[in-house]
């Protein structure tokens, strides 16, 4: 508050005749006469400015710099080289610069960093609605945008990210969060040929894996129900075993004739030999089997002999049924091998596609990683205190000079009369407004 002495006109004593009131010395003398008032204003302003400066919370700034990759092709680089060698190819040089697209990636990355997707993920990741005391996400996003400064160098293409926060650790984490979200967004929006190839191979690999599992299950079911594990090896084993049994049968039959001639038909040794011959014949019959198709067949046609030896309890299927089992077994076995070969080939291609996609995905090169700021950058308390104190002193001095000039005007001056009328009308308006409000209360 400025005391009433500021509003009092200065004493005109001691002024020489012809002294102009607008002279700078008169103004300086007028301020000197109010030096105590100005001193009190300076002290009060200094204390208030210190309170304001130290009442503002500290803010810290974390900074990071990244260099986006340049997507240049060989033809554009050749045009640029030719333009550099030939001074007459100015238009060719501009064409090469446009083809090279030096700053297209930089502008794209800047738009990614300013996108709502990145800010939304950061809001959820650091719970910024609670930190910034905002009710709505859109207000939180605006506050985060005000606290973030993203700039790019037009010449070098380097992108600088600066994040302000009252917590130095959170400022560093937010700057790092921008880098993490940028990498994720670049990978998600990758539309290169390698990415499309990788997606196609991944889908095809999943289909082939399912088909391979189904073919293996069908082959295992067929083998478990028909005992046809390896038809070729089983056929050879059955032929060898049948040949041995038939040879033993021929030996026993010849021995039986000799025993009958020597001992007769009722001898014990003859009956034992006959029993062995009968057992060998029965075994040979089981091994040979019947060439007629089994009564129970599957309706799909491929596994027509699933129940050929399901209920016999034999280790191997009959020899005459093996050719019938060979066709569906070979078909199932071939399907399994085809799916295995396709799965192996697609797996190799999938690994190569992943490597190629990793090469094509633009990677962000971090030049200066974000760190925890050690010093505050705002507010500059000494400068703010001096500025507020100076503004208060200047305002007080201006009030003194204006009051003196006002008192020196003639009461008949139209400017003073107009100002008095305006002030009186404004005061009446304010008084009537306060009176209505007190009456309503």
Secondary structure, DSSP 8 states (H G I E B T S, - for coil): ---GGGGS----TT--TT--TTSHHHHHHHHHHTHHHHHHHHHHHHHHHHHHHHHS--BEEEEEEEE------HHHHHHHHHHHH-TT-HHHHHHHHHHHTTTHHHHHHHHHHTSHHHHHHHHHHHTHHHHTT-SSHHHHHHHHHHTEEEEE-TTT-EEEEEEEESSHHHHHHHHHHHHHHHHHHHHHT---HHHHHHHHHHHHHHHHHHHHHHHHHHHHHHHHHH--S-HHHHHHHHHHHHHHHHHHHHHHHHHHHHHHHHH-TT-HHHHHHHHHHHHHHHHHHHHH--SS--S---TTSSSTTTTSSTTT--SS--HHHHHHHHHHHHHHHHHHHHHHHHHHHHHHHHHHHHHHHHHHS---EEEE-----SS--B--HHHHHHHHHHHHHHHHHHHHHHHHHHHHS-TT-HHHHHHHHHHHHHHHHHHHHHHHHHHH-
